[in-house]
Amino acid sequence: MCEIKFHIKLPMFVARQWIRHRTANVNEYSARYSILDKEFYIPTDEHLAAQSKINNQGRGDVLKGEEAKQALELLKRDALQCYDTYQTLLNEDAEGNILDENKNGLARELARMNLPVNFYTQWYWKIDLSNLMHFVSLRADHHSQYEIRAYADVILGIMEKWVPYAYDAFMAYRKTGAHFSGKGVEVIKQMLKGEKPTQETSGMTKREWEELMATLNLNKA
Ligand SMILES: Cc1cc2nc3c(=O)[nH]c(=O)nc-3n(C[C@H](O)[C@H](O)[C@H](O)COP(=O)(O)OP(=O)(O)OC[C@H]3O[C@@H](n4cnc5c(N)ncnc54)[C@H](O)[C@@H]3O)c2cc1C
């Protein structure tokens, strides 16, 4: 029965992941109606990472030195350049001042299309507790991209203050609990009998095996 409404400011690429959670009510700031702020996301140094070599949907080592510097410069340059173009197309600045009296300016709904997805949007997001727990289970998880996980971690803190008993149960049974596949359960049973199952005998893929071992704290994933 519990519901909560958040006012969230988030980069568009995060919003695109977030909106996949269909069990919420959403009311997004309209970039047809209003001019978007000159605000964009740039990762901090420790989050500026290379593509993971083992997981196509993940990050590897943090970029260093010249490469990191160049990546940051390019991200900032493009964002600033695109925002300048946006204002030129609109013929308006963020305060609504006309830049050139002799021009009409392109409609807001069209001018926005050149902005990169690291620009921020905003929305109101209303969701019930059960579906919020589902969101947090998926997004406050290490499989999730850092940029959305950062929001999910904050939401976890809000849940703790809002519904402390439900939060404790959630942490005990879902967040710090574990889910095993049928093959995983077989491996655990064999281990408990003193047998020595391997990835080959388990019929699991390398990644499934490594995730199981990591969950059981038996190696590093
Ligand atoms: C780590 C990670 C990686 C991801 N990678 C990708 C990717 O590569 N590509 C991609 O497209 N998406 C990806 N996603 C998004 C993912 O596929 C889901 O869309 C997202 O996590 C929302 O989950 P959900 O559908 O369970 O949530 P919600 O939409 O909030 O739904 C919650 C639950 O409600 C029920 N439900 C909701 N709507 C319906 C319906 N219409 N009919 C029946 N039941 C319904 C289901 O039981 C569902 O689980 C990824 C998500 C995560 C966390």
The ligand as a Tripos MOL2 file, in Angstrom:
@<TRIPOS>MOLECULE
LIG
   53    58     1     0     0
SMALL
NO_CHARGES

@<TRIPOS>ATOM
      1 C1         22.0050   -5.2980  -15.2970 C.3       1 LIG1
      2 C2         20.9250   -5.0420  -16.3020 C.ar      1 LIG1
      3 C3         21.1900   -5.1580  -17.6500 C.ar      1 LIG1
      4 C4         20.1800   -4.9130  -18.5990 C.ar      1 LIG1
      5 N1         20.4770   -5.0330  -19.9300 N.ar      1 LIG1
      6 C5         19.5080   -4.7870  -20.8520 C.ar      1 LIG1
      7 C6         19.7830   -4.9030  -22.2640 C.ar      1 LIG1
      8 O1         20.8850   -5.2240  -22.6640 O.2       1 LIG1
      9 N2         18.7790   -4.6420  -23.1250 N.ar      1 LIG1
     10 C7         17.5260   -4.2980  -22.7220 C.ar      1 LIG1
     11 O2         16.6610   -4.0650  -23.5530 O.2       1 LIG1
     12 N3         17.2470   -4.1810  -21.3950 N.ar      1 LIG1
     13 C8         18.1800   -4.4170  -20.4630 C.ar      1 LIG1
     14 N4         17.8930   -4.3040  -19.1370 N.ar      1 LIG1
     15 C9         16.5400   -3.9050  -18.7460 C.3       1 LIG1
     16 C10        15.7150   -5.1310  -18.3310 C.3       1 LIG1
     17 O3         15.5330   -5.9970  -19.4450 O.3       1 LIG1
     18 C11        14.3390   -4.7080  -17.7980 C.3       1 LIG1
     19 O4         13.6310   -4.0310  -18.8130 O.3       1 LIG1
     20 C12        14.4530   -3.7840  -16.6110 C.3       1 LIG1
     21 O5         15.3690   -4.3110  -15.6720 O.3       1 LIG1
     22 C13        13.0750   -3.6530  -15.9530 C.3       1 LIG1
     23 O6         12.7720   -4.8660  -15.3320 O.3       1 LIG1
     24 P1         11.2910   -5.3990  -15.2080 P.3       1 LIG1
     25 O7         10.6690   -5.5340  -16.5580 O.co2     1 LIG1
     26 O8         11.3170   -6.6280  -14.3410 O.co2     1 LIG1
     27 O9         10.6660   -4.1820  -14.3510 O.3       1 LIG1
     28 P2          9.2410   -3.5100  -14.3980 P.3       1 LIG1
     29 O10         8.9100   -2.9910  -15.7520 O.co2     1 LIG1
     30 O11         9.2170   -2.5490  -13.2550 O.co2     1 LIG1
     31 O12         8.2800   -4.6670  -14.0810 O.3       1 LIG1
     32 C14         8.2760   -5.2810  -12.7960 C.3       1 LIG1
     33 C15         7.5690   -6.6050  -12.9100 C.3       1 LIG1
     34 O13         6.2070   -6.3510  -13.2450 O.3       1 LIG1
     35 C16         5.7520   -7.3360  -14.1490 C.3       1 LIG1
     36 N5          5.3150   -6.6640  -15.3830 N.ar      1 LIG1
     37 C17         5.5370   -5.3820  -15.7370 C.ar      1 LIG1
     38 N6          4.9380   -5.0990  -16.8950 N.ar      1 LIG1
     39 C18         4.3400   -6.2470  -17.2920 C.ar      1 LIG1
     40 C19         3.5730   -6.6090  -18.4410 C.ar      1 LIG1
     41 N7          3.2700   -5.7250  -19.3940 N.pl3     1 LIG1
     42 N8          3.1580   -7.8850  -18.5250 N.ar      1 LIG1
     43 C20         3.4360   -8.7830  -17.5570 C.ar      1 LIG1
     44 N9          4.1620   -8.5010  -16.4560 N.ar      1 LIG1
     45 C21         4.5990   -7.2570  -16.3290 C.ar      1 LIG1
     46 C22         6.9120   -8.3120  -14.3640 C.3       1 LIG1
     47 O14         6.8220   -9.3620  -13.4410 O.3       1 LIG1
     48 C23         8.1090   -7.4830  -14.0470 C.3       1 LIG1
     49 O15         9.2250   -8.2050  -13.6250 O.3       1 LIG1
     50 C24        18.8740   -4.5510  -18.1680 C.ar      1 LIG1
     51 C25        18.6020   -4.4500  -16.8000 C.ar      1 LIG1
     52 C26        19.6090   -4.6740  -15.8690 C.ar      1 LIG1
     53 C27        19.2980   -4.5250  -14.3910 C.3       1 LIG1
@<TRIPOS>BOND
     1     1     2 1
     2     2     3 ar
     3     2    52 ar
     4     3     4 ar
     5     4     5 ar
     6     4    50 ar
     7     5     6 ar
     8     6     7 ar
     9     6    13 1
    10     7     8 2
    11     7     9 ar
    12     9    10 ar
    13    10    11 2
    14    10    12 ar
    15    12    13 ar
    16    13    14 ar
    17    14    15 1
    18    14    50 ar
    19    15    16 1
    20    16    17 1
    21    16    18 1
    22    18    19 1
    23    18    20 1
    24    20    21 1
    25    20    22 1
    26    22    23 1
    27    23    24 1
    28    24    25 2
    29    24    26 1
    30    24    27 1
    31    27    28 1
    32    28    29 2
    33    28    30 1
    34    28    31 1
    35    31    32 1
    36    32    33 1
    37    33    34 1
    38    33    48 1
    39    34    35 1
    40    35    36 1
    41    35    46 1
    42    36    37 ar
    43    36    45 ar
    44    37    38 ar
    45    38    39 ar
    46    39    40 ar
    47    39    45 ar
    48    40    41 1
    49    40    42 ar
    50    42    43 ar
    51    43    44 ar
    52    44    45 ar
    53    46    47 1
    54    46    48 1
    55    48    49 1
    56    50    51 ar
    57    51    52 ar
    58    52    53 1
@<TRIPOS>SUBSTRUCTURE
     1 LIG1         1 GROUP 0 **** ****
